[in-house]
Amino acid sequence: MACVVLDISLPLDRLQALYRGHVSRVQVTSRDGRRVNLPAHHLRPFVTHSGVHGSFELEFDDSGRLLALRRLA
């Protein structure tokens, strides 16, 4: 299993497009330069009044399927 670290900063107004159904995926560049195309619904547990902000560890299997997304301290 592989992991990448993502630094995400999505303000609330950008997230509203997710809830309206206009956007279903979010593209983020990892710290090591890889582009990650993430289904937007995986960010819902991390939404605050200001949006989604912070560093996250994304764990995926050999075929690229998401196994876990965790906020880093």
C-alpha positions as CSV (number, residue, x, y, z in Angstrom):
1,M,0.0,0.0,0.0
2,A,1.2,3.5,-0.8
3,C,0.6,6.8,0.8
4,V,0.8,10.4,-0.3
5,V,0.5,13.6,1.7
6,L,-1.9,16.3,0.5
7,D,-2.1,19.9,1.6
8,I,-5.6,20.9,0.9
9,S,-7.1,24.4,1.1
10,L,-10.6,24.6,-0.2
11,P,-12.7,27.6,0.9
12,L,-16.3,27.1,1.7
13,D,-17.6,28.9,-1.5
14,R,-15.6,26.4,-3.6
15,L,-17.1,23.5,-1.6
16,Q,-20.7,24.7,-2.3
17,A,-20.2,23.5,-5.9
18,L,-19.8,20.0,-4.5
19,Y,-23.0,20.1,-2.6
20,R,-24.9,21.5,-5.6
21,G,-23.7,18.6,-7.6
22,H,-21.6,20.7,-10.1
23,V,-18.4,19.0,-9.1
24,S,-17.8,15.4,-8.2
25,R,-14.0,15.2,-8.0
26,V,-11.2,17.3,-6.7
27,Q,-7.7,17.4,-8.1
28,V,-4.9,18.0,-5.6
29,T,-1.1,17.9,-6.1
30,S,0.6,15.9,-3.4
31,R,3.8,17.1,-1.6
32,D,5.9,14.8,-3.9
33,G,4.3,16.3,-7.0
34,R,1.8,13.6,-8.0
35,R,-1.6,14.7,-9.1
36,V,-4.4,13.0,-7.2
37,N,-8.0,13.0,-8.5
38,L,-10.1,12.4,-5.4
39,P,-13.9,11.8,-5.3
40,A,-15.2,14.9,-3.5
41,H,-17.4,13.0,-1.1
42,H,-14.3,11.8,0.8
43,L,-13.7,15.3,2.0
44,R,-17.1,15.7,3.7
45,P,-16.0,14.5,7.1
46,F,-13.4,17.2,7.1
47,V,-15.6,20.2,6.2
48,T,-15.7,23.1,8.7
49,H,-17.4,26.5,8.6
50,S,-14.4,27.8,6.6
51,G,-14.1,24.8,4.2
52,V,-11.5,22.1,4.1
53,H,-8.0,23.1,5.2
54,G,-5.1,21.0,6.4
55,S,-2.7,18.2,5.6
56,F,-4.0,14.8,4.9
57,E,-2.5,11.3,4.3
58,L,-4.2,9.4,1.5
59,E,-3.6,5.7,1.5
60,F,-4.3,3.7,-1.7
61,D,-3.8,0.1,-3.0
62,D,-1.7,-1.1,-6.0
63,S,-4.6,-0.4,-8.4
64,G,-5.0,3.1,-7.1
65,R,-8.2,2.6,-5.1
66,L,-8.6,4.8,-2.0
67,L,-8.2,2.9,1.3
68,A,-8.1,5.7,3.8
69,L,-7.9,9.5,4.1
70,R,-6.7,10.8,7.4
71,R,-6.1,14.3,8.7
72,L,-2.5,14.8,9.9
73,A,-1.9,16.6,13.2
